[in-house]
Amino acid sequence: MIVGFGIDEVTRKRIFEPFFTTKPVGEGTGLVLSVSNMIITNSHQDTMELDSELGKGTIFTIKLPSEREKAS
C-alpha cells in the first residue's frame, strides 16, 4: 500500500534517527520509526526498508523470516 506524498532525499537520509521528526514542536517525538527499525533489525536480525518518490508516495517494507527459516 502506498501512502502519503513521498519523502524528500534529506528527510529520507534521517528518517530512522531517534528524535527526528518533521512535525511541529509538541506534535511528535520522532521515536516510532527509529524504535521500530531498531527492534526489527537488532532484535530479530531482519530488515525495514523505505522506498519513496516525491509526489507519488512511500512504501515501508518489513521483512521477517518464516518459521522454517528460523528453524534452519
Sequence and secondary structure as in RCSB ss.txt:
>XXXX:A:sequence
MIVGFGIDEVTRKRIFEPFFTTKPVGEGTGLVLSVSNMIITNSHQDTMELDSELGKGTIFTIKLPSEREKAS
>XXXX:A:secstr
  BSS   HHHHHHTTSTT  SS TTS  S HHHHHHHIIIIIT  EEEEEEETTTEEEEEEE   HHHHH 
